[in-house]
Amino acid sequence: MTKRGLPHPEHLRLGQVLSGMRSQLLREQGALQNAYPRTGPRAFPAKQLEVAIEAVDAARRALEDAVFEEYPAVAEVYDYFPYEEHRAEVVVPEKPGSSAGQVRFDGRTAR
């Protein structure tokens, strides 16, 4: 059986999430580049974030191709490359580590 792919609203949601993740990764990469040398072993984390950003971008481009193929009548470039006000926001807890009320990635509340 051939899989149908994502419903269009799910493409929209995923585009918001991926673009928000990319924005956050860029901010964190900039923070690392300002805090550590840009060459040598201490530059490795920032370079790895660059690899992650490129991977997110590649996924967004591939998914953009998919949404245009699956929903040609309603797909738009903004589905995977939304304006900033339509990007998901990464929420970071006030205190590092596991704290009561913190939401885990699977959506359940941590105890």
Secondary structure, 3 states (H helix, E strand, C coil): CCCCCCCHHHHHHHHHHHHHHHHHHHHHHHHHHHHCCCCCHHHHHHHHHHHHHHHHHHHHHHHHHHHHHHCCCCCCHHHCCCCHHHCCCCCCCCCCCCCCCCECCCCCECC
